[in-house]
Amino acid sequence: MKNPSLWLLACFSIVSFSFAPPSHGQQDSKSDRKVATRVEPDYPPVLRMRQIGGTVRLEVTITPQGTVESAKVLGGNPILAESAVTAVKKWKYVSAETATTTTVSLVFNPYQ
């Protein structure tokens, strides 16, 4: 590589991202709905064993009663996304007057 500092910066970025602490169920709030009951996703054993992880982003629609009506995958590994959707559909939110939509990010970290 022609620029060693650029190479070091790229390596540092990759290492920093790989060892970031998990933030299961982090909400990028479009709403103020709070999670009352959270179910953690199953981490597929084959992916954990092969140290394949990442972040899955979901757009979640919540009924006024607090149940998850739908979860649409916005990004992430398709196998991890399937596990994330299954878990998030079991979540319960605090009741509200109307249905709301929020974005949820689930981190799958094979090092934990």
MARKEMAR-79004 format. One record per atom (N, C-alpha, C): x, y, z; residue in three letters. Coordinates in steps of 0.001 Angstrom, whole numbers, plus 500000, padded with zeros to 6 digits. Layout:
BEGIN
XYZAla ...
This chain:
BEGIN
500849498831500000Met 500000500000500000Met 500896501232500000Met 500531502250499239Lys 501363503440499089Lys 501374504329500331Lys 500280504369501075Asn 500189505247502244Asn 500014504393503507Asn 501113504152504270Pro 501020503300505452Pro 500071503838506522Pro 499960505173506669Ser 499047505687507688Ser 497597505396507336Ser 497265505411506063Leu 495905505076505642Leu 495624503611505950Leu 496602502757505701Trp 496456501325505986Trp 496245501105507487Trp 497033501781508344Leu 496873501655509792Leu 495508502141510246Leu 495037503238509679Leu 493714503766510019Leu 492624502769509641Leu 492755502158508483Ala 491770501165508044Ala 491770499959508986Ala 492942499482509380Cys 493036498344510307Cys 492439498704511659Cys 492736499889512159Phe 492200500325513439Phe 490678500400513396Phe 490132500903512298Ser 488677501009512149Ser 488025499645512184Ser 488622498682511500Ile 488066497325511461Ile 488118496700512848Ile 489245496816513530Val 489387496240514863Val 488425496916515841Val 488310498227515776Ser 487406498949516674Ser 485974498518516471Ser 485557498347515226Phe 484183497933514936Phe 483938496510515414Phe 484905495632515219Ser 484740494226515578Ser 484562494019517074Ser 485169494870517888Phe 485121494680519324Phe 484207495683520027Phe 483313496299519268Ala 482364497239519876Ala 481440496496520821Ala 481087497103521953Pro 480191496431522889Pro 478817496242522269Pro 478106495186522662Pro 476801494936522080Pro 475790495979522531Pro 474830496243521672Ser 473750497154522041Ser 472439496540521582Ser 472131495387522131His 470922494674521742His 469710495553521963His 468915495706520915Gly 467664496417521042Gly 467777497921521144Gly 468823498488520630Gln 468956499933520654Gln 467903500514519719Gln 467226501556520169Gln 466195502177519355Gln 466690503490518793Gln 466497503666517481Asp 466720504947516833Asp 465327505564516764Asp 464918506189517817Ser 463519506509518039Ser 462913507466517040Ser 461854506999516408Lys 460918507850515707Lys 459725508015516640Lys 459727507262517734Ser 458656507318518722Ser 459281507226520108Ser 458477507512521111Asp 458962507431522487Asp 458512506151523166Asp 458077505165522411Arg 457594503918522992Arg 458752503178523647Arg 458525502708524845Lys 459541501966525592Lys 459231500483525512Lys 460292499679525453Val 460128498228525434Val 459809497770526851Val 458689497061527011Ala 458300496524528319Ala 458858495114528492Ala 458831494317527433Thr 459350492943527453Thr 460183492725526201Thr 461445492361526416Arg 462359492138525291Arg 462799490682525264Arg 462792490091524084Val 463287488733523871Val 464564488867523047Val 465652488312523556Glu 466923488378522829Glu 466901487389521666Glu 467493487758520538Pro 467500486855519380Pro 468431485665519598Pro 468097484557518966Asp 468988483397518964Asp 470111483680517981Asp 471332483443518427Tyr 472489483646517557Tyr 472751482303516880Tyr 472587482198515556Pro 472825480913514880Pro 474213480371515224Pro 474274479149515786Pro 475556478589516241Pro 476636478552515164Pro 476272478268513933Val 477263478192512855Val 477900479564512627Val 477093480609512663Leu 477641481950512456Leu 478511482381513628Leu 478086482051514854Arg 478905482394516029Arg 480235481653515977Arg 480194480366515630Met 481407479547515572Met 482380480091514516Met 481847480582513407Arg 482693481124512341Arg 482981482610512530Arg 482578483137513693Gln 482816484523514071Gln 482231485515513065Gln 481014485190512604Ile 480293486072511695Ile 479253486824512518Ile 479364488115512537Gly 478437488943513296Gly 478050490161512499Gly 477449491105513176Gly 477065492341512518Gly 475833492940513159Gly 475369494011512572Thr 474204494724513066Thr 473048494524512101Thr 471889494241512657Val 470659494125511868Val 469779495305512234Val 469322496037511236Arg 468424497177511460Arg 467029496794510988Arg 466050497079511847Leu 464661496750511551Leu 463782497981511717Leu 462774498084510867Glu 461721499078511066Glu 460546498327511674Glu 460165498708512879Val 459158497981513654Val 457889498818513766Val 456754498204513438Thr 455454498848513606Thr 454792498250514835Thr 454382499121515758Ile 453843498706517058Ile 452377499126517150Ile 451514498205517554Thr 450092498509517718Thr 449896499385518954Thr 448732500022519077Pro 448464500824520281Pro 448544499992521573Pro 448242498698521479Gln 448293497821522654Gln 449727497423523037Gln 450696497683522152Gly 452096497414522473Gly 452684496174521831Gly 451898495466521011Thr 452450494298520329Thr 453093494729519011Thr 454052493949518557Val 454727494256517299Val 453887493695516163Val 453418494593515317Glu 452593494200514174Glu 453453493678513030Glu 454585494375512779Ser 455474493952511699Ser 456890494424511972Ser 457832493721511355Ala 459243494087511448Ala 459846493926510061Ala 460271495035509491Lys 460829495049508134Lys 462348495203508229Lys 463079494346507546Val 464547494393507563Val 465019495569506716Val 465825496436507331Leu 466415497580506634Leu 467851497291506213Leu 468498496329506902Gly 469871495993506548Gly 470457494972507492Gly 471485494281507007Gly 472176493291507821Gly 472224491937507138Gly 472979491032507731Asn 473108489663507240Asn 471724488997507227Asn 471301488405506109Pro 469963487813506020Pro 469675486722507057Pro 470666485926507405Ile 470436484868508401Ile 470273485483509789Ile 471096486462510114Leu 470951487166511386Leu 469644487948511415Leu 469254488499510283Ala 468010489269510197Ala 466803488394510508Ala 466814487178510033Glu 465711486253510310Glu 465575486020511816Glu 466679485824512474Ser 466693485625513920Ser 466237486892514651Ser 466665488052514176Ala 466289489326514790Ala 464789489576514662Ala 464221489332513488Val 462790489538513263Val 461974488623514169Val 462370487360514268Thr 461661486404515120Thr 461626486888516563Thr 462743487398517056Ala 462809487879518446Ala 461989489154518638Ala 462147490121517742Val 461477491416517898Val 459955491270517820Val 459470490327517055Lys 458021490107516973Lys 457442489616518303Lys 458299489176519220Lys 457861488739520553Lys 457958489868521583Lys 458527490994521204Trp 458662492117522119Trp 457296492717522427Trp 457191493306523613Lys 455995494040524026Lys 456434495450524402Lys 455688496418523913Tyr 455956497824524205Tyr 454880498360525141Tyr 455162499497525746Val 454192500193526583Val 453055500662525677Val 451821500595526172Ser 450655501018525393Ser 450723502494525038Ser 450038502839523932Ala 449972504239523485Ala 448614504458522815Ala 448327505687522483Glu 447043506002521867Glu 446954505578520411Glu 448091505576519715Thr 448090505226518294Thr 449211504238517994Thr 449146503648516810Ala 450237502789516345Ala 451449503667516057Ala 452630503126516264Thr 453855503878516013Thr 454851503012515254Thr 455837503675514680Thr 456911502998513967Thr 458229503468514556Thr 459150502537514744Thr 460469502879515258Thr 461508502020514555Thr 462746502440514616Thr 463848501677514040Thr 464644501059515182Thr 464924499764515062Val 465656499027516084Val 466918498447515459Val 468031498530516176Ser 469291497918515739Ser 469682496836516732Ser 469930495646516224Leu 470369494528517058Leu 471781494141516630Leu 472684494073517597Val 474089493748517317Val 474341492289517690Val 474900491550516742Phe 475313490170516975Phe 476842490184517039Phe 477400489917518228Asn 478834489970518443Asn 479327488556518786Asn 480067487921517882Pro 480527486539518111Pro 481568486419519221Pro 482121487545519681Tyr 483173487517520700Tyr 482627487565522111Tyr 481308487509522260Gln 480725487534523598Gln 480030486255523902Gln 
